[in-house]
Amino acid sequence: MLSAPERAAVLVEALPYIQAFAGKTFVIKYGGAAMLNDGLKRAFAQDVILMRYVGLNPVVVHGGGPQITDTLKKLGVETRFVEGMRVTDPATMSVVEMVLVGQTNPEIVRMINSEGGRAVGLSGKDGGLFTARKLEMVSKGGPVDLGLVGEVERVDPSVLRSLERDGFIPVIAPVGVGRDNLPYNINADLVAGAIAGGLKAARLILLTDQEGVLDRDRRLVPVLRRDDARRMIADGTISGGMIPKVSCCLDALDAGVEKATIADGRVPHAVLLELFTDQGVGTQIV
């Protein structure tokens, strides 16, 4: 247990960050263990509520891959992946929408509201939040048709600004509609990065099940500059599933986001620790 002076020191450490961040927008991609463990789920809800109460504007974008896979399995629908991307035919897309928009999103909204927050659920279709387009994927063997898998073409943050002004916490499912009027399943990291860029957010935070970006000796890199990130991707130091996350952060920086962080979502209250402590949690890309 912390002594009274130690508890006071924690609050004082947070003060300059609260002052600097007041009124700014923070986009948080919520996924992985933080969405599955009851203790971590409650800690995350408390984090975004506290952010809102001290004057910050959190925007939550959530994933739901494991939940989609479980539901498809129960329904007897085969799941196929190409380089980590789910091939999404119309039948699979119906399940994706059912799980993300109909189940997972309302659960997160309910969780935040039960802890005293004011959350509102959205998808890309609501208020014209974002327009999608079909993702054109090229693999080693040539073009790959992933079906109804998309990427964000355009963001209109008007609905989010309205919710922020009225004190709500937006919770966004990564499902959009294209100019062709077709629904699209979009990677949640990509949606979070695009929305952060559209809002010119102060910070993009991607919660993952990893410590952060590691160097060749498997040590955490607390701060990573843009040029060093590109070099580490080129030489293979950053590999596998970390490449799209780092690339997403780089794209967000290019779009006007001040900083991006890949944070360890397995740590309780990772968001508060990243924002309001000197040490932070994970890797900050600047």
N, C-alpha and C positions, 0 to 999 in steps of 0.2 A: 504494500500500500504506500502511495506517495504521502509525504508529510504535507502539512498545510502550505509551507513556503514553496515546496516543489509543485503543488497544484497551481499555486498562484503564478509560478514561473512559466508553466505551460500556457496559461491564458495570456500572459504578457508577451510571450513569444509570438502568439497569433496576432496580436494587435496591429503591428505594421502591415501585415498581409491583408487583414480585414480593411484597413484604411485604404490601401492601394487598390484593392479589388472591388470596392463598393461601387455598385452600379454597372459592373461589367458582366459580360456573358461568358458562360463556361459550358462547353458541350462535352458530355460524358457518354462514352460508349459503354454500356452495361452488358456484361456477358460472362461466360465461363462459370467458375466456381461461385462467384458472387451472386449468381442467379439460382444456384442449386442448394446451397447450404443455408439453413434457416437463420443461423446467427449472422452470417454475412449479409443476407438479404435485409434483415432488420437494421444492421449497421449502415448499409448503403442508404436506406430510406432516411435514417436519422441524419446522415451526412448532407443529403440534398435539402432536407428541411432546414437544417441549421444554416446552410449557405443562403437560403432564401431569407431567413429571418435576420441575418446580419447584412443584408443589402446586396447580395450577389444574385445573378440570374442563371440558375442551372437549367440546362436543356438535356434531357436524357434520350439517347437512342439505344434501343435494346436489340439483342440478337435472339436466338431461339433454335439454333441448329439441332441440338440434342433432342429437344421437345418435338421438333418436326420429324426427325428420324424415328423416334419412339412411336409417334402416331401413325406414320406410314407403315411401320412394321405391324402394328395392331390391325391395320386395315388391309394388310396383305399386299401393299403396293411396293414394288421393288425400288430401292434407292441406288442410284448410280452416280459416282463422282468422277470428274475429270480434273486432275491436278487440283484437288481440293474444292472444286466448284460442283454444286449439286445440279445435275441435269434435271430440268424442270419442264415436264410436259403439262398439258392442261389439267390432267387429273392430279398431278403433284402440286400444281399451282393452287388448286382449290384447297388442298390440305394446308399448304403454306399459309394462305390467307386465313383459314379457319384457326390455325394454331397461333400465328403471330398477332393478327388483328382481333380475333374472337376470344382467345384464351390468355395468351401471355401478356399482351398489353393491358387488358383490364385487371389482371392479377397484380401487375406492378403499380398501376394507378391506385388500386384498393390498398395495397401495402403502404404506399406513401401516405395516403389519406388516413389510414388507421393510426399512423404515428403522429398525426396532427398537421400534415401538409395539405396543400391544395393542388392536386395533380389533375391533368386533363390528358386523355389519350387521343393520339392522332396517328394517321398514316400519311404517306405522301399524297394520297388522293384528297385529303381534307384541306379545304381552303386553297387548293392549288399549291400546296407546300413545295413539292418538287415534281418535275416532269422527268420521266424515265425514258430510256431508249434501250434497244436490244444490245447486249454486250457481244461484241465481235471478238471471239477468242481464237488465237492462233497458237497451236501446240507444235511440237517438234515434227509431227506428221502432216501439218498443214492446218487449215481452218477447221474449227470444231463448232458444231451447232449445239448450244446448251439449252435450246428451247426458250422458255420465258424467264431467262436470267438477264437482268438489266444492269445499267449504271445510271447515275444521275446526270441528266443533261442540263437542267436549270433549276435553281432554287429561288423561290419567292418567299422571303421570311416575314411577310406582312402579318400572317396569322400568329406567328411566334412573338412578334413585337407586341401585338395586341394582348396576348396572354401574359407576357412579361409585365406590361404596364398595369395589369389588373392583379398581379401578385400570384399568378398560377405557375406551376411547374409543368412544362410540356413533356410528355412521354411519347416517343415516336417509334412506330413499327416500320421496319425497312421494306415496305411494299409500296410500289408506285404504279402509275399508269402512264403509258406512252402517248405520243401524238396519234398513234394508230389505234388508240382506245383499248389496247391490250394491257392486262396486269403484268407486272414484272416483280420477280423476287430479286432483291439487291443485297449484296453483302453489307452487313451493318457497319463495319468499319468505313466502307466507302460512303455510306449515307452520313455517318457522323462527320467525316472529313469535309464532305460537300456542304453540309449545313453549317459547320463551323466557319468555313470560308464565306458562305453567303451572309452570315451574321457578323463577319469580321470579329470573331470571338477573341477574348483575351487568352483562352487556353482550350486546347482539345486534349482530353484525357481518355486514353483507351485502356480499359481494365482487361487484363489478360491473366492467364494462369502461369505466367512466367515472371521471374524476378525483374526482368527488363532486358535491355540490350547487353549482351556479354561480349567481352573481348576474346582474343585467341586463347587466353589462359582461363577462360570461363569466369572471369571476374566482372561484376556489374560496372557498367559505364554510367556514372551518375548524370553527366552532361555530355551531349553529343552534338557537335556542330554539323551543319548541313553538308558541307564538303566532306567531312570525315565519314558521315553516314553513307554518302554515295561511294566513297572509296571502300568502305567495309563491305558494301553489297558487291562491288566489283571483284574484290579479292576473296570473297566467300566467307568472310568472318561473320557477316549477317547472312543467314541462310534459311531455307525452309519457310515455315509459316510466319517468321518474323519479317521477311522481305515485304509482303504486302502491307503489314502494319507500319513499318518504317516509311514505305513509299507513300502511304496514306498521310502520314504526318508531314512529309516533305511537300506534298501537294497542298495541304492545308496552309503551311507556311507561305508557299508561293501565292496563295489566294488571299493572304492578309492576316492570317491568325498569328498572334504574337509569339506563342510558344506551344509546343505539343509534348505530351508526356505518355509514355508507355508504362503503366503502373501495375503493380502486382495486386490483383484483385483478391488474392487469397488472404491478404492482410486485413484484419478488421479495421474499418474506418480509413481505408486507403486514400479515399478522396480528400478527407480532412487533413490527413498527414501530409499528403502531397502539396496541398494548397497553403496550409497554415503553420508548417514547421520548417526550420532551416534545412534539415536534412532531406526531407521529402521521401517519396517511395517510388523506386523505379528509375527510368531514364528520361531525362528532359532533353528534347531536341530543339535547338535554337538556331 
